[in-house]
Every structure is written in C-alpha cells, then in structure tokens.
Amino acid sequence: MSDYPQIPSGAQAIDRDLARYSRQILYDKIGVEGQLRLRESRTVLFGCGALGTVLANTLVRAGVGFMRICDRDFIERDNLQRQVLFDEDDIAANLPKAQAAANKLRRVNSDVTVEPVVVDVNPTNIEQLARDADLLLDGTDNFETRFLINDLAVQSNRPWIYGAVIGATGLCMTVIPRDTPCLRCVFEEAPPPEMNPTCDTAGVLGPAVNLVASLQATEAIKLLIGRRDEINRHLVHLDVWSGRLINMKVQSAYDEGNCPCCKRGEFPYLEGKFAGATTTLCGRDAVQIVPGGAKRIDFEAIAAKLRAVASSPVRHNAYMLRAQIEGYELTLFPDARAIIKGTHDPDRARSLYARFFGL
C-alpha cells in the first residue's frame, strides 16, 4: 500500500511533492495545473501582525512558491491573542516578527522559500522589496502604508489585496489596476484620527482577523492560479459578532470616478510626499522613529553606553537592541530605526531617541 495519500489521476506522474496538497488539488477550481501555478508564484507580504500571520500561514500551507515577509516590528505578549505564528518562546528569544514567522513557516512547509526582511516599508524601499513579486499582500495596520502599496500596485500594474480589521468588523478588497477600483477610488484620503478607531480604542477579535485573512488568501489563490475572472469585485464588509457579511458594490468608483491614482496617474505616496519620520503605532503605546540617511549600528557599543542608565539588563542580538530607561522601553533596529514604547507623543519619542541613541 502506498505511503502517499491518493491524488487525482495523472497527478502522480507530475511529482510526489504534490501529495501534500492532495485535498486542495481535489477541488476542481485548482487541480494539478493550479497547484503547479501556485508553486511557481512569488508573493510579497507587507506587515506580519494579525492579518499577516494568518495570511502567510494559509498561503505557505497552500504551496505558494515564494513569500517575502516585510515587517518592522517585534513580538509582544498581547500579540499572541491573534497573531497565530508566534509563541512565548519567540518573545523570550527577542525575535522580530518577520524572522519568527519565517522560522515557523519553514517548519510548516520546507518546499516554500520564505524570505524575512526586518524593515520599515516606505517610499525609499518598497519598489525593491516588491521587485519580483506577482502579487502584493496587505498585512499592515495604517492607511499611509496601504496607500503606498496601492501607488506601487497601480504604477507597476500588479494586483494587490487590501484587508483591515478593528473590533469585530473587517474589510477586504481585491485590486486589479485599471480593471477594478483601487484603494484611492474608494478612500481618496485617509480618514481623520477621530474617525479612524484603532486597536487601542476598539480592540480586535481573533475570529474577525481569521475571517478577513481567509478571504484575502482565497482571492490570492484565485489570482495566482490564473482565475482572475472569478475574483470578488466587491468591497467585502463583515461583522463576526452579528454574523453579517455584505458585498458592497464599488465598481462605479472606478468606472465613473476621477481617481488621482489610477485615472490621473498621480503617485504621491510612492514619491514620498506624505512620508513621515515618526509613526504612532496601532494598538501600542509607542512611536516609531525613522532617521534620515543610511547608518551603521554597533549594538555592542550602544549597549555599553546604555548599561549605566538602564533599569534592567540591556539585551541585544543580531536583530535588535532593547533597553528599559526612565519607564520607557527603547528598541533599536540595525537600520537605526527605533520604537519608543511608553508614549504617544512624537516629540517626546524623538527626544528620547536623541538622548539615548545619539543618532
């Protein structure tokens, strides 16, 4: 009796590695041809938090050939409620999200190439990060980065899949440039802070994350296997608490609108016109500082300087340095980017950065 699960007639001759996807291949919308297309596909995921971890986990298990994971952040205990690729050991090891996710995913499916990049995605690097990707995936938590992804997708004529979750509600939309509406067709500008609840104010339920990311993953599979004609062309709105799911018709926003991005060819986010040096992080009492210019960081030298003022041992590895000082948690990355936890005030965060890192 064969040690391999049975797969559809004819597929055995393709290669034995497909056996792990036998249940997926049995679905007639995918089949052997679709699975082989998945194996040749290349994706880039921007953001590896709640949505990003579920999305990456689903697509790597489905057999995408390559996934580049781009994330700037590290793991905290309150992430574990919804960010499914992380555990307490990752926190103890002081791992960034991108690296911890890659470690886990490689153990899930060694056939998939997973490339972690610990980086703040911004106008200076997004084109290089997405250079060879067939599909752009949204696992981010802010409109500025989503508009940046949208600019790149439209400018380079590549599809991307938007997703967002807050509380028990979520949104999902597939963008095919110059065919479906782009994000700026639907949301021409980011909503003001008072109209844009965050994890801090509204919380987030894990089941809502799982559902939105699953919708994103399904749309991704359709695109990657060549079933573009079967994508959902609506903006999907769901509420897991009430059990409602609404497909909102948005095609007229493209057909009849005058979108600054896909109709007028304006890409201000990609050109860096709205890029900020500080970002208040969603769900975190924290501010990110991104200094100008390239810098080389010597973690050992900085750790030695901080030990005299830190309230606990200064820890560092190849990925980050972390110190507790004056009630704040300061995390420094190799690219000189830092996350200052314990304040929402960008000016206060910049002051702490200058005082203790002097960069």
C-alpha positions in Angstrom: 0.0 0.0 0.0 1.4 3.5 -0.9 2.8 5.7 1.8 1.4 8.7 0.0 -2.2 9.9 0.0 -4.1 9.4 -3.2 -4.3 12.4 -5.6 -6.2 12.8 -8.8 -5.5 10.5 -11.8 -2.5 11.8 -13.7 -1.0 13.9 -10.9 1.2 11.1 -9.6 3.3 11.4 -12.7 3.9 15.1 -12.0 5.9 14.7 -8.8 5.4 13.2 -5.4 5.8 16.6 -3.6 2.2 17.4 -4.8 0.9 14.7 -2.5 0.9 17.1 0.5 -1.6 19.2 -1.4 -3.9 16.3 -2.4 -7.0 17.7 -0.7 -6.5 21.1 -2.3 -5.9 19.5 -5.8 -9.2 17.6 -5.5 -11.0 20.9 -5.5 -11.8 21.2 -9.2 -11.2 25.0 -9.4 -7.5 24.3 -8.6 -6.5 20.8 -9.8 -2.9 19.9 -10.7 -2.4 22.8 -13.1 -3.5 25.3 -10.4 -1.2 23.7 -7.8 1.8 23.9 -10.2 1.0 27.6 -10.8 1.0 28.2 -7.1 4.4 26.5 -6.8 5.8 29.0 -9.4 4.2 32.1 -7.8 6.0 34.8 -6.0 4.4 37.0 -3.3 5.4 39.8 -1.0 3.6 40.4 2.3 3.8 43.8 3.8 3.1 43.5 7.6 3.2 40.4 9.7 0.9 41.1 12.6 -2.6 39.8 13.0 -3.8 39.6 9.3 -0.2 39.0 8.1 0.4 35.9 10.2 -2.9 34.2 9.2 -2.4 35.2 5.6 1.2 33.9 5.5 0.3 30.7 7.3 -2.6 29.9 4.9 -0.7 30.6 1.7 2.5 28.8 2.7 0.5 25.8 3.6 -1.3 26.1 0.3 2.0 25.9 -1.5 2.9 29.3 -2.9 6.5 29.0 -4.2 8.0 32.1 -2.6 6.9 34.6 0.1 8.9 37.7 1.2 7.7 38.9 4.6 8.4 42.6 5.4 7.8 43.8 8.9 9.4 46.4 11.1 8.2 45.2 14.5 9.0 42.8 17.3 6.6 40.5 19.3 4.8 41.4 22.5 2.7 39.2 24.8 -0.6 40.8 23.8 0.1 39.9 20.1 -0.4 36.2 20.9 -4.2 36.5 21.2 -4.5 36.9 17.4 -1.0 36.6 15.7 -1.0 32.9 15.0 2.6 32.3 14.0 4.1 33.5 17.3 4.5 32.0 20.8 6.1 32.8 24.1 9.4 31.3 23.1 9.7 33.9 20.3 9.3 36.6 22.8 11.9 35.1 25.1 14.3 34.9 22.1 13.7 38.6 21.3 12.9 37.8 17.7 11.4 40.3 15.2 8.1 39.3 13.7 9.4 38.7 10.2 12.2 36.3 11.4 10.0 34.5 13.9 7.3 34.0 11.2 9.9 32.7 8.7 11.3 30.2 11.3 7.8 28.8 11.9 6.7 28.7 8.3 9.9 26.9 7.1 9.0 24.1 9.6 5.4 24.1 8.2 6.4 23.7 4.6 10.1 23.4 3.6 9.1 23.4 -0.1 8.3 27.1 0.1 11.0 29.8 0.1 10.3 32.2 2.9 12.4 35.4 3.0 12.1 37.6 6.1 13.1 41.3 5.9 13.1 43.3 9.1 12.4 46.7 7.7 10.1 49.7 7.8 8.3 49.7 4.5 8.5 53.2 3.0 8.8 55.0 -0.4 12.6 54.5 -0.5 12.5 50.7 -0.3 9.1 49.4 -1.4 9.9 49.0 -5.1 13.0 46.9 -4.2 11.1 44.8 -1.7 8.4 44.1 -4.3 10.8 43.8 -7.3 10.0 40.2 -8.3 6.5 39.7 -6.8 3.5 38.6 -8.8 1.1 39.7 -6.1 1.3 42.3 -3.2 -0.4 41.4 0.1 -1.6 43.8 2.8 -1.0 42.8 6.4 -0.4 46.4 7.5 -2.2 48.5 10.1 -2.3 52.0 8.7 -3.6 53.9 5.7 -0.3 55.6 4.8 1.4 52.2 4.1 -1.7 50.9 2.3 -1.8 54.0 0.0 1.9 53.4 -0.6 1.2 49.8 -1.6 -1.7 51.0 -3.8 0.5 53.5 -5.6 3.1 50.9 -6.3 0.5 48.4 -7.5 -1.1 50.8 -9.9 2.2 52.2 -11.1 3.6 48.8 -11.8 0.3 47.2 -12.9 0.3 44.4 -10.3 -2.7 43.2 -8.3 -2.8 43.6 -4.5 -5.3 42.6 -1.8 -6.4 45.0 0.9 -7.5 43.9 4.3 -8.4 45.6 7.6 -9.8 44.6 10.9 -10.9 46.5 14.0 -13.1 45.2 16.8 -15.4 42.6 15.3 -15.5 44.1 11.9 -13.3 43.8 8.8 -12.9 44.8 5.2 -11.4 43.0 2.2 -10.9 44.1 -1.4 -9.0 42.8 -4.4 -7.4 45.5 -6.5 -6.5 44.8 -10.2 -5.1 48.0 -11.6 -7.2 49.7 -14.3 -9.9 47.0 -14.0 -11.3 47.1 -10.5 -11.3 50.2 -8.3 -8.1 50.9 -6.5 -8.0 51.8 -2.8 -8.0 55.5 -3.6 -11.0 55.1 -5.8 -12.9 54.1 -2.6 -11.0 56.0 0.0 -9.4 59.1 -1.7 -7.9 60.2 1.6 -7.2 58.6 4.9 -9.9 59.3 7.5 -9.0 61.7 10.2 -7.8 60.2 13.5 -11.1 60.9 15.3 -13.0 58.9 12.6 -10.4 56.1 12.5 -10.6 53.8 15.6 -7.5 51.7 16.4 -6.7 48.6 18.4 -6.1 51.0 21.4 -9.7 52.2 21.4 -11.8 49.4 19.9 -9.7 46.2 20.4 -9.7 43.4 17.9 -11.2 39.9 17.9 -9.2 37.0 16.6 -12.1 35.4 14.7 -12.5 38.7 12.7 -8.8 38.5 11.8 -9.1 34.9 10.7 -12.1 35.6 8.5 -10.7 38.6 6.7 -7.3 37.0 6.2 -9.0 33.9 4.9 -10.9 36.0 2.4 -7.6 37.6 1.3 -5.9 34.2 1.0 -8.8 32.9 -1.2 -8.5 35.9 -3.5 -4.8 35.5 -3.6 -5.1 31.8 -4.7 -7.5 32.8 -7.5 -5.1 35.4 -8.8 -2.0 33.2 -8.6 -3.6 30.2 -10.4 -4.9 32.4 -13.2 -8.6 32.6 -12.3 -8.7 36.4 -12.4 -12.3 36.3 -13.9 -13.5 34.7 -10.6 -12.3 37.3 -8.1 -14.8 39.0 -5.8 -15.1 42.5 -7.3 -16.8 44.0 -4.3 -15.6 45.6 -1.1 -16.5 42.9 1.5 -17.6 44.1 4.9 -18.1 41.6 7.7 -19.1 41.7 11.4 -18.3 38.4 13.1 -20.3 39.4 16.2 -23.6 39.8 14.4 -22.8 37.3 11.7 -23.3 39.8 8.8 -21.3 39.8 5.6 -22.0 42.4 2.9 -20.6 42.6 -0.6 -20.6 46.4 -1.3 -20.7 47.4 -5.0 -17.8 49.8 -5.7 -17.1 49.3 -9.4 -18.7 52.6 -10.3 -16.0 54.3 -8.2 -13.6 53.3 -10.9 -15.8 53.4 -13.9 -17.3 56.8 -13.2 -14.7 58.4 -10.9 -11.6 60.5 -11.5 -9.2 58.7 -9.1 -6.0 60.7 -8.6 -4.1 57.4 -8.7 -5.4 55.0 -11.4 -7.1 57.7 -13.6 -4.8 60.7 -13.3 -1.5 58.8 -12.7 -0.6 60.6 -9.5 1.5 58.6 -7.0 2.3 60.9 -4.1 2.8 58.2 -1.6 5.3 56.4 -3.8 7.1 59.6 -4.4 7.4 60.2 -0.6 5.3 63.4 -0.5 3.4 62.1 2.6 6.1 60.0 4.3 6.6 60.8 7.9 9.7 60.3 10.1 7.5 59.3 13.1 4.6 56.9 13.2 2.3 56.3 16.2 1.8 52.5 16.2 -1.7 50.9 16.3 -2.5 49.0 19.5 0.7 50.1 21.1 1.5 53.0 23.5 4.5 53.6 21.2 6.1 55.7 18.5 8.4 54.6 15.7 11.3 56.9 14.8 12.9 56.6 11.3 16.0 58.7 10.9 17.1 60.1 7.6 20.2 58.7 5.8 21.9 55.4 6.0 23.6 54.4 9.3 25.6 51.5 10.6 24.7 50.4 14.1 27.1 48.9 16.6 24.8 47.2 19.1 27.6 46.3 21.4 28.8 49.9 21.7 25.4 51.3 22.2 24.6 48.6 24.8 27.7 49.5 26.7 26.7 53.2 26.8 23.1 52.4 28.0 24.0 50.0 30.8 24.7 52.9 33.1 21.2 54.3 32.8 19.1 51.3 32.0 16.8 50.0 34.8 17.3 46.4 33.7 19.9 44.5 31.6 20.3 45.8 28.1 19.6 42.9 25.6 20.6 42.7 22.0 21.1 40.1 19.3 21.6 40.3 15.5 18.1 41.7 15.0 17.6 44.4 17.7 18.7 46.0 20.9 16.2 46.6 23.8 16.6 48.7 26.9 14.3 49.9 29.8 15.1 53.5 30.7 13.1 56.0 32.8 10.0 53.9 32.4 10.2 53.7 28.6 11.1 50.7 26.5 13.5 51.6 23.7 14.0 49.1 20.8 16.7 49.8 18.2 17.0 48.0 14.9 20.1 47.6 12.6 18.8 50.3 10.2 18.8 52.8 13.1 15.0 52.7 13.2 13.6 52.7 16.8 10.4 52.0 18.6 9.9 54.0 21.8 7.2 52.4 24.0 5.5 54.3 26.8 4.4 57.5 24.9 2.1 58.6 22.1 4.0 61.9 21.8 6.3 62.0 18.7 8.3 64.9 20.1 8.9 63.0 23.4 9.9 59.9 21.4 12.3 62.0 19.3 13.8 63.5 22.4 14.4 60.0 24.0 15.9 58.8 20.7 18.4 61.7 20.6 19.3 61.4 24.3 20.0 57.7 24.5 21.0 56.7 21.0 22.5 60.0 19.8 21.9 59.0 16.2 
